Amino acid sequence: MAFVEIYKLQNNGEQKKIAVCQLASDGRVVCEGEEVFIHNLTSEGIHDYSNETRHQKLFPKDGQKFLENLKYAFRSAYLSATDIQE
């Protein structure tokens, strides 16, 4: 199954994995990890970077499209997401 890992920069300079979001068999994305981060991710959603003109948000129920946009939503030195992995 396809998945994305999300990392947070620690004070000591190391990256800590704080979440894993995986495409489920029903097409939804299921995220596990730090509770507060997961709650915010699922309730607030992320910006749909593939559709700049509509300013839509994506949520885990949006499946593959949500997974694809995580790397654009989290691309700072503080929070970063991997490309989709298998």
OpenMM code with the backbone's topology and positions (N, CA, C; nanometers):
from openmm import Vec3, app, unit

residues = "MET ALA PHE VAL GLU ILE TYR LYS LEU GLN ASN ASN GLY GLU GLN LYS LYS ILE ALA VAL CYS GLN LEU ALA SER ASP GLY ARG VAL VAL CYS GLU GLY GLU GLU VAL PHE ILE HIS ASN LEU THR SER GLU GLY ILE HIS ASP TYR SER ASN GLU THR ARG HIS GLN LYS LEU PHE PRO LYS ASP GLY GLN LYS PHE LEU GLU ASN LEU LYS TYR ALA PHE ARG SER ALA TYR LEU SER ALA THR ASP ILE GLN GLU".split()
positions = [
    Vec3(0.0822, -0.1201, 0.0000),
    Vec3(0.0000, 0.0000, 0.0000),
    Vec3(0.0865, 0.1265, 0.0000),
    Vec3(0.0373, 0.2285, -0.0638),
    Vec3(0.1080, 0.3563, -0.0725),
    Vec3(0.0994, 0.4291, 0.0613),
    Vec3(0.2102, 0.4948, 0.0980),
    Vec3(0.2118, 0.5698, 0.2225),
    Vec3(0.3085, 0.6869, 0.2140),
    Vec3(0.2901, 0.7835, 0.3060),
    Vec3(0.3763, 0.9004, 0.3189),
    Vec3(0.4126, 0.9141, 0.4665),
    Vec3(0.5392, 0.9447, 0.4933),
    Vec3(0.5841, 0.9701, 0.6295),
    Vec3(0.6045, 1.1198, 0.6474),
    Vec3(0.5689, 1.1702, 0.7659),
    Vec3(0.5841, 1.3121, 0.7967),
    Vec3(0.6809, 1.3249, 0.9133),
    Vec3(0.7780, 1.4152, 0.8971),
    Vec3(0.8849, 1.4331, 0.9955),
    Vec3(0.8829, 1.5744, 1.0515),
    Vec3(0.9276, 1.5854, 1.1782),
    Vec3(0.9379, 1.7136, 1.2476),
    Vec3(1.0823, 1.7304, 1.2933),
    Vec3(1.1378, 1.8489, 1.2723),
    Vec3(1.2740, 1.8783, 1.3155),
    Vec3(1.2774, 1.8975, 1.4674),
    Vec3(1.3661, 1.8241, 1.5333),
    Vec3(1.3823, 1.8327, 1.6789),
    Vec3(1.4854, 1.9403, 1.7145),
    Vec3(1.4864, 1.9820, 1.8380),
    Vec3(1.5809, 2.0844, 1.8845),
    Vec3(1.7262, 2.0436, 1.8652),
    Vec3(1.7534, 1.9134, 1.8683),
    Vec3(1.8909, 1.8653, 1.8517),
    Vec3(1.9301, 1.8502, 1.7044),
    Vec3(1.8424, 1.8887, 1.6132),
    Vec3(1.8721, 1.8839, 1.4706),
    Vec3(1.8316, 1.7554, 1.4008),
    Vec3(1.7827, 1.6571, 1.4749),
    Vec3(1.7403, 1.5306, 1.4150),
    Vec3(1.5950, 1.5378, 1.3711),
    Vec3(1.5625, 1.4595, 1.2696),
    Vec3(1.4256, 1.4488, 1.2219),
    Vec3(1.3551, 1.3363, 1.2973),
    Vec3(1.2355, 1.3634, 1.3470),
    Vec3(1.1559, 1.2622, 1.4174),
    Vec3(1.0297, 1.2363, 1.3368),
    Vec3(1.0011, 1.1091, 1.3093),
    Vec3(0.8779, 1.0743, 1.2374),
    Vec3(0.7604, 1.0959, 1.3316),
    Vec3(0.6657, 1.1803, 1.2905),
    Vec3(0.5505, 1.2098, 1.3755),
    Vec3(0.4201, 1.1515, 1.3210),
    Vec3(0.4212, 1.1085, 1.1941),
    Vec3(0.2990, 1.0531, 1.1365),
    Vec3(0.3305, 0.9683, 1.0145),
    Vec3(0.2422, 0.8726, 0.9921),
    Vec3(0.2433, 0.7927, 0.8692),
    Vec3(0.1008, 0.7929, 0.8175),
    Vec3(0.0851, 0.8303, 0.6917),
    Vec3(-0.0463, 0.8314, 0.6278),
    Vec3(-0.0447, 0.7278, 0.5161),
    Vec3(-0.1404, 0.6359, 0.5213),
    Vec3(-0.1410, 0.5238, 0.4280),
    Vec3(-0.2753, 0.5148, 0.3575),
    Vec3(-0.2693, 0.4810, 0.2294),
    Vec3(-0.3899, 0.4615, 0.1498),
    Vec3(-0.4516, 0.3279, 0.1882),
    Vec3(-0.5758, 0.3307, 0.2341),
    Vec3(-0.6468, 0.2098, 0.2755),
    Vec3(-0.7135, 0.1445, 0.1541),
    Vec3(-0.7568, 0.0223, 0.1716),
    Vec3(-0.8185, -0.0523, 0.0609),
    Vec3(-0.9492, 0.0100, 0.0143),
    Vec3(-1.0157, 0.0884, 0.1002),
    Vec3(-1.1412, 0.1533, 0.0600),
    Vec3(-1.1195, 0.2886, -0.0083),
    Vec3(-0.9911, 0.3282, -0.0289),
    Vec3(-0.9608, 0.4526, -0.0989),
    Vec3(-0.9357, 0.5723, -0.0091),
    Vec3(-0.9675, 0.5597, 0.1196),
    Vec3(-0.9400, 0.6681, 0.2143),
    Vec3(-0.7941, 0.6618, 0.2558),
    Vec3(-0.7470, 0.7700, 0.3163),
    Vec3(-0.6138, 0.7719, 0.3767),
    Vec3(-0.6320, 0.7624, 0.5272),
    Vec3(-0.5556, 0.6741, 0.5890),
    Vec3(-0.5577, 0.6576, 0.7340),
    Vec3(-0.4232, 0.7060, 0.7872),
    Vec3(-0.4269, 0.7997, 0.8822),
    Vec3(-0.3048, 0.8558, 0.9394),
    Vec3(-0.2906, 0.8126, 1.0845),
    Vec3(-0.1690, 0.7780, 1.1214),
    Vec3(-0.1375, 0.7405, 1.2590),
    Vec3(-0.0132, 0.8161, 1.3013),
    Vec3(-0.0079, 0.8490, 1.4310),
    Vec3(0.1085, 0.9192, 1.4825),
    Vec3(0.0712, 1.0062, 1.5999),
    Vec3(0.1424, 1.1193, 1.6151),
    Vec3(0.1161, 1.2106, 1.7266),
    Vec3(-0.0286, 1.2593, 1.7212),
    Vec3(-0.1000, 1.2391, 1.8293),
    Vec3(-0.2437, 1.2613, 1.8343),
    Vec3(-0.2869, 1.4019, 1.7943),
    Vec3(-0.2219, 1.5033, 1.8461),
    Vec3(-0.2609, 1.6420, 1.8166),
    Vec3(-0.2380, 1.6728, 1.6687),
    Vec3(-0.1244, 1.6295, 1.6151),
    Vec3(-0.0944, 1.6534, 1.4742),
    Vec3(-0.1983, 1.5841, 1.3851),
    Vec3(-0.2292, 1.4593, 1.4145),
    Vec3(-0.3267, 1.3832, 1.3343),
    Vec3(-0.4644, 1.4480, 1.3428),
    Vec3(-0.5040, 1.4907, 1.4617),
    Vec3(-0.6339, 1.5572, 1.4770),
    Vec3(-0.6407, 1.6823, 1.3901),
    Vec3(-0.5368, 1.7664, 1.3950),
    Vec3(-0.5353, 1.8887, 1.3143),
    Vec3(-0.5347, 1.8572, 1.1653),
    Vec3(-0.4586, 1.7567, 1.1261),
    Vec3(-0.4498, 1.7186, 0.9859),
    Vec3(-0.5853, 1.6729, 0.9332),
    Vec3(-0.6550, 1.5918, 1.0098),
    Vec3(-0.7824, 1.5380, 0.9635),
    Vec3(-0.8980, 1.6368, 0.9758),
    Vec3(-0.8914, 1.7275, 1.0740),
    Vec3(-1.0016, 1.8234, 1.0893),
    Vec3(-0.9829, 1.9495, 1.0052),
    Vec3(-0.8583, 1.9928, 0.9858),
    Vec3(-0.8303, 2.1149, 0.9096),
    Vec3(-0.8030, 2.0879, 0.7623),
    Vec3(-0.7547, 1.9682, 0.7305),
    Vec3(-0.7214, 1.9351, 0.5925),
    Vec3(-0.5934, 2.0044, 0.5466),
    Vec3(-0.5632, 1.9873, 0.4191),
    Vec3(-0.4471, 2.0524, 0.3577),
    Vec3(-0.4917, 2.1183, 0.2282),
    Vec3(-0.4152, 2.2152, 0.1836),
    Vec3(-0.4456, 2.2866, 0.0594),
    Vec3(-0.4236, 2.1943, -0.0600),
    Vec3(-0.5101, 2.2036, -0.1585),
    Vec3(-0.4966, 2.1270, -0.2826),
    Vec3(-0.4055, 2.2048, -0.3770),
    Vec3(-0.2781, 2.1692, -0.3809),
    Vec3(-0.1807, 2.2408, -0.4624),
    Vec3(-0.1941, 2.2107, -0.6107),
    Vec3(-0.2728, 2.1112, -0.6474),
    Vec3(-0.2909, 2.0793, -0.7888),
    Vec3(-0.3994, 2.1664, -0.8516),
    Vec3(-0.4694, 2.2451, -0.7709),
    Vec3(-0.5800, 2.3245, -0.8208),
    Vec3(-0.5771, 2.4622, -0.7561),
    Vec3(-0.4794, 2.5441, -0.7922),
    Vec3(-0.4583, 2.6757, -0.7306),
    Vec3(-0.5760, 2.7716, -0.7455),
    Vec3(-0.6529, 2.7612, -0.8514),
    Vec3(-0.7576, 2.8599, -0.8751),
    Vec3(-0.8788, 2.8421, -0.7844),
    Vec3(-0.9024, 2.7237, -0.7336),
    Vec3(-1.0223, 2.7002, -0.6531),
    Vec3(-0.9969, 2.7086, -0.5030),
    Vec3(-0.8727, 2.7047, -0.4601),
    Vec3(-0.8380, 2.7125, -0.3174),
    Vec3(-0.9141, 2.6092, -0.2346),
    Vec3(-0.9180, 2.4876, -0.2843),
    Vec3(-0.9871, 2.3808, -0.2136),
    Vec3(-0.8973, 2.3164, -0.1094),
    Vec3(-0.9605, 2.2541, -0.0136),
    Vec3(-0.8891, 2.1763, 0.0871),
    Vec3(-0.9123, 2.0284, 0.0594),
    Vec3(-0.8131, 1.9494, 0.0966),
    Vec3(-0.8223, 1.8048, 0.0841),
    Vec3(-0.8216, 1.7428, 0.2229),
    Vec3(-0.8917, 1.6334, 0.2355),
    Vec3(-0.9014, 1.5602, 0.3610),
    Vec3(-0.8719, 1.4132, 0.3348),
    Vec3(-0.8437, 1.3357, 0.4397),
    Vec3(-0.8120, 1.1938, 0.4189),
    Vec3(-0.9147, 1.1178, 0.3352),
    Vec3(-1.0405, 1.1582, 0.3399),
    Vec3(-1.1433, 1.0904, 0.2594),
    Vec3(-1.1178, 1.1076, 0.1090),
    Vec3(-1.0332, 1.2056, 0.0715),
    Vec3(-1.0029, 1.2311, -0.0694),
    Vec3(-0.8973, 1.1355, -0.1247),
    Vec3(-0.8481, 1.0460, -0.0416),
    Vec3(-0.7627, 0.9364, -0.0852),
    Vec3(-0.6299, 0.9752, -0.1476),
    Vec3(-0.6061, 0.9216, -0.2669),
    Vec3(-0.4776, 0.9365, -0.3364),
    Vec3(-0.4389, 1.0833, -0.3538),
    Vec3(-0.5350, 1.1684, -0.3849),
    Vec3(-0.5062, 1.3107, -0.4061),
    Vec3(-0.4540, 1.3754, -0.2769),
    Vec3(-0.5126, 1.3388, -0.1622),
    Vec3(-0.4651, 1.3872, -0.0320),
    Vec3(-0.3214, 1.3416, -0.0100),
    Vec3(-0.2955, 1.2146, -0.0345),
    Vec3(-0.1622, 1.1578, -0.0153),
    Vec3(-0.0594, 1.2286, -0.1036),
    Vec3(-0.0947, 1.2550, -0.2293),
    Vec3(-0.0038, 1.3215, -0.3236),
    Vec3(0.0304, 1.4643, -0.2804),
    Vec3(-0.0610, 1.5315, -0.2147),
    Vec3(-0.0399, 1.6722, -0.1776),
    Vec3(0.0290, 1.6916, -0.0430),
    Vec3(0.0482, 1.5856, 0.0342),
    Vec3(0.1151, 1.5991, 0.1636),
    Vec3(0.2568, 1.6543, 0.1492),
    Vec3(0.3293, 1.6117, 0.0453),
    Vec3(0.4679, 1.6590, 0.0298),
    Vec3(0.4744, 1.8080, -0.0027),
    Vec3(0.3673, 1.8633, -0.0576),
    Vec3(0.3637, 2.0073, -0.0852),
    Vec3(0.3150, 2.0850, 0.0372),
    Vec3(0.2294, 2.0249, 0.1162),
    Vec3(0.1776, 2.0903, 0.2366),
    Vec3(0.2836, 2.0985, 0.3461),
    Vec3(0.3718, 1.9986, 0.3494),
    Vec3(0.4758, 1.9931, 0.4524),
    Vec3(0.6116, 1.9858, 0.3850),
    Vec3(0.6658, 2.1014, 0.3533),
    Vec3(0.7944, 2.1069, 0.2827),
    Vec3(0.8888, 2.2113, 0.3416),
    Vec3(0.8731, 2.2370, 0.4700),
    Vec3(0.9619, 2.3323, 0.5364),
    Vec3(1.0725, 2.2564, 0.6089),
    Vec3(1.1666, 2.3299, 0.6655),
    Vec3(1.2721, 2.2667, 0.7442),
    Vec3(1.2141, 2.2084, 0.8729),
    Vec3(1.1070, 2.2661, 0.9218),
    Vec3(1.0467, 2.2230, 1.0480),
    Vec3(0.9591, 2.0986, 1.0311),
    Vec3(0.8749, 2.0962, 0.9288),
    Vec3(0.7878, 1.9824, 0.8983),
    Vec3(0.8088, 1.9436, 0.7527),
    Vec3(0.8306, 1.8152, 0.7288),
    Vec3(0.8479, 1.7701, 0.5913),
    Vec3(0.7835, 1.6341, 0.5710),
    Vec3(0.7346, 1.6117, 0.4513),
    Vec3(0.6713, 1.4857, 0.4150),
    Vec3(0.7483, 1.4223, 0.2996),
    Vec3(0.7524, 1.2908, 0.3005),
    Vec3(0.8209, 1.2178, 0.1938),
    Vec3(0.7329, 1.2103, 0.0694),
    Vec3(0.7927, 1.1688, -0.0394),
    Vec3(0.7159, 1.1329, -0.1578),
    Vec3(0.6361, 1.0077, -0.1235),
    Vec3(0.5409, 0.9737, -0.2055),
    Vec3(0.4635, 0.8502, -0.1847),
    Vec3(0.5579, 0.7318, -0.1999),
    Vec3(0.5511, 0.6420, -0.1036),
    Vec3(0.6320, 0.5205, -0.1037),
    Vec3(0.5392, 0.3991, -0.1119),
    Vec3(0.5934, 0.2908, -0.1566),
    Vec3(0.5152, 0.1654, -0.1644),
    Vec3(0.5612, 0.0676, -0.0597),
] * unit.nanometer
topology = app.Topology()
chain = topology.addChain("A")
for resn in residues:
    res = topology.addResidue(resn, chain)
    for name in ("N", "CA", "C"):
        topology.addAtom(name, app.Element.getBySymbol(name[0]), res)
